[in-house]
């Protein structure tokens, strides 16, 4: 009897565990569905900002985004946002322009991934609430830049390396063959980077990158990192 009771208890635990997994899966699905609805609502609000722009301003805005997508090195998005907010009479708030930029980029990136035709790109923008006349102009601009956009996608090789750890230390040069460097301050940085690869033992490959910078070089490096962080914040959706 004790054995049977133990068996029933085990069976009960298995059933309870399975039900918990079902509940967790359901909650995850609900959360994912909720996030998708939230993202769609945000996209609708962001694309709606384009309707507030004049036709010429919207055209210039969209074309600048497509040029950036084709060659990110030729356009400074932060500068573009600043210039557009000062020149556009209807939409002047930088936060609105940033949101319109993020929303438009998100739709265009989806279009590239799905290799949508110009007509389907127009319909996608219309689905997100863009005025039909502005959507027609989007279609024309997409046709105009499609070759360069496709070429850009083919030529890109994206390698993401995760920064695992970083060490830094300040030092002062006390002895060197170069007299002018004695007493100068420097900064040593050591980055531990996960390359995404694994070795023969199945362990993650961690690359160590060392940098030695003078104080002016460090501040220049810091400014570049802050600018990169601002760009990423602008592009993240």
Steps between C-alpha positions, in 0.01 A plus 500: 500500500786733582658435159172572320453819698853603407422426138184711515700780659761482226227502237339800669834683501548428129148627419556809714833563330345462153220738593753753625686471169171557315426806713853635446472442124160670495634798697800527265265494200281764662803717575627462143158585359480799731843619391407462133185705556702762687760516221228535236332779696832678530565463127156640420571803719847551351387473136210737575761773565589488130143611422562820694793596274462692179526288186843637410631463856375141518663423163835644611474315832430162340772544239757584770405178683539289185838661423611419855385138466695462176815657645498579876835679473365782283227625735521623859157416640536722806589797279214414265252500789632834624486659156157363422351622829621853425389507134162324517220736600246234599703242692768669708531282811815287482326220687233481229759498223698226676185292535410550132856401410490182710159402366595558136826308542315209658254478210774532237713236670204261504447576131863421419495177698182393321620632159174688453415658166455880487122454487505280809720753681238765424223273630699425814530871579131547425421215741691692767290808434704705254307729268460341155669789315802485729504121465512544121809718543654236730445243224674725245797558730522127578521428126767768462727364776416128483813396308736673744304362796519145366870537428557628852323196649709260290826670593436514873656236721377559853718358776380561854759455774376526857709692749542267799725707724713812501794597722674834510791654684663843501878525506782751487808445285799504734770378264535503122751565224293801395559778752186696410281202601635472855227596746222475242172334599355212304203266521507126434176331396446126471186368330388137534281422198285196430555427130201265479727211407584188703829311534563125467385446860172678436594806705427853383793677333585821684730747326694753706564837338741743665511876444740757635386859464625839602250710696404710191458180299280354775269803496480476120416129534237583764340760271480243218338245733244755616421592139462129414270450801287796385474353148402158636239658726360683199481182292372264769128428493 
